[in-house]
């Protein structure tokens, strides 16, 4: 996977985001959300840029906010963000075999959260608030209820086919 480098960051995009929030520090979280939406994570250079271009902020303050909230990622995420619930109901109803099927299908090593081609990221979450549908997975904003190893494998195969890749 290629990481975003300072040379590849389009600072005009960041400027446009800051401008849309009128360069007001009170909109910092919204700005960071928008930057993350564009880059799929918060590049260090983007956080520094924001800290240097918003009155009353510093790069350290921006970094502090970005690391405080779990919604922000300092590492690149895949185009498809897969969340597997491992709360009590999901765990009891078989979330671990689903999780293992995803890891196997995406060839994720222990501790690795994003596949080599950068297409998929995997996150285990404590609860998705859909216990009656357990076990549950969410891919981007789509909820997949009563998931099985075979079902998630088919879903991933379909997404890979749509992207023209074979992992």
C-alpha positions in Angstrom: 0.0 0.0 0.0 1.3 3.4 -0.8 1.1 6.0 1.9 0.2 9.6 1.2 3.3 11.7 1.2 3.8 15.5 1.5 4.3 15.7 -2.2 1.0 13.9 -2.9 -1.1 15.9 -0.6 -3.2 18.5 -2.4 -3.1 21.4 0.0 -5.6 23.3 -2.2 -8.1 20.6 -1.2 -7.3 21.3 2.4 -7.6 25.1 1.8 -11.0 24.5 0.2 -12.1 22.6 3.3 -10.8 25.3 5.7 -12.5 28.0 3.6 -15.8 26.1 3.7 -15.7 26.3 7.5 -14.6 29.9 7.4 -11.2 29.1 8.9 -12.9 29.0 12.3 -11.3 26.9 15.0 -14.7 26.0 16.4 -15.2 23.8 13.3 -12.0 21.9 13.8 -13.6 18.5 14.3 -15.8 19.0 11.2 -12.7 20.0 9.2 -10.8 16.9 10.3 -13.8 14.7 9.4 -13.8 16.3 5.9 -10.0 15.9 5.5 -10.3 12.2 6.6 -13.2 11.7 4.1 -10.9 12.9 1.3 -7.7 11.1 2.2 -9.2 8.1 4.1 -7.1 9.1 7.1 -5.5 12.2 8.6 -2.0 12.7 7.2 0.4 14.4 9.5 1.1 17.1 6.9 -2.6 17.9 6.7 -2.9 18.3 10.5 0.2 20.5 10.6 -1.2 22.6 7.7 -4.5 23.1 9.5 -2.7 24.0 12.8 -0.7 26.6 10.9 -3.6 28.2 9.0 -6.3 28.5 11.6 -5.9 31.4 14.1 -5.8 30.2 17.7 -4.7 26.6 16.8 -1.3 24.9 16.7 -0.3 21.7 15.0 0.0 20.1 18.4 -3.6 21.1 19.3 -4.9 19.6 16.0 -2.9 16.4 16.6 -4.3 16.3 20.2 -7.9 16.5 18.9 -7.2 13.9 16.2 -5.8 11.4 18.7 -8.4 12.0 21.3 -11.4 10.9 19.2 -11.6 7.3 18.1 -13.3 8.4 14.8 -10.1 9.7 13.5 -7.3 7.5 12.0 -3.7 8.4 11.6 -3.2 5.4 9.3 -4.7 5.0 5.8 -7.9 3.0 5.7 -9.3 1.0 2.9 -11.9 2.1 0.4 -14.2 -0.4 2.2 -14.2 -0.2 5.9 -15.4 -3.4 7.4 -16.6 -3.3 11.0 -17.3 -6.6 12.8 -19.2 -6.5 16.0 -17.9 -8.7 18.8 -20.3 -7.6 21.5 -21.9 -10.2 23.6 -24.8 -11.1 21.3 -22.6 -11.1 18.2 -19.9 -13.1 19.9 -22.3 -15.7 21.2 -23.9 -16.0 17.8 -20.6 -16.5 15.9 -18.8 -13.3 15.1 -15.4 -14.9 15.5 -15.7 -17.3 12.6 -16.9 -14.4 10.5 -13.9 -12.3 11.6 -11.5 -15.2 10.8 -13.1 -15.6 7.4 -12.5 -11.9 6.6 -8.9 -12.1 7.8 -8.3 -15.2 5.7 -10.1 -13.8 2.6 -8.1 -10.5 2.8 -4.9 -12.3 3.8 -4.5 -10.1 6.9 -1.6 -11.0 9.1 -1.9 -10.7 12.9 -2.2 -7.0 13.9 -2.7 -5.9 10.2 -5.9 -3.9 9.7 -5.7 -2.9 6.0 -5.0 -5.3 3.2 -1.9 -4.9 1.0 -3.7 -3.2 -1.9 -5.4 -0.7 0.4 -8.9 -1.7 -0.7 -10.2 -3.1 2.6 -9.8 -2.2 6.3 -11.0 -4.3 9.2 -12.0 -3.1 12.6 -13.4 -5.1 15.5 -16.0 -3.0 17.4 -17.6 -3.7 20.8 -21.2 -2.9 19.7 -23.0 -1.8 16.6 -26.3 -1.5 18.4 -28.0 -4.2 16.3 -28.0 -7.1 18.8 -31.2 -8.6 17.3 -29.4 -9.0 14.0 -26.3 -10.7 15.4 -23.8 -11.4 14.3 -23.5 -8.1 12.4 -21.0 -6.6 10.0 -21.0 -3.1 8.5 -19.2 -2.3 5.3 -19.0 1.4 4.9 -22.5 2.4 5.8 -24.3 -0.8 4.8 -25.4 -3.2 7.6 -25.1 -7.0 7.0 -27.2 -8.9 9.5 -27.0 -12.5 10.7 -23.6 -12.9 9.0 -21.9 -16.2 8.4 -18.4 -17.1 7.2 -19.8 -18.1 3.8 -22.0 -15.0 3.5 -19.1 -12.6 4.2 -16.9 -14.5 1.8 -19.5 -14.0 -0.9 -19.9 -10.3 -0.1 -16.1 -9.8 -0.3 -15.9 -11.7 -3.5 -18.5 -9.5 -5.0 -16.8 -6.3 -3.9 -13.5 -7.5 -5.2 -15.0 -8.5 -8.5 -16.6 -5.0 -8.8 -13.2 -3.5 -8.1 -11.5 -5.8 -10.6 -9.1 -7.2 -8.1 -8.3 -10.7 -6.8 -6.7 -11.0 -3.5 
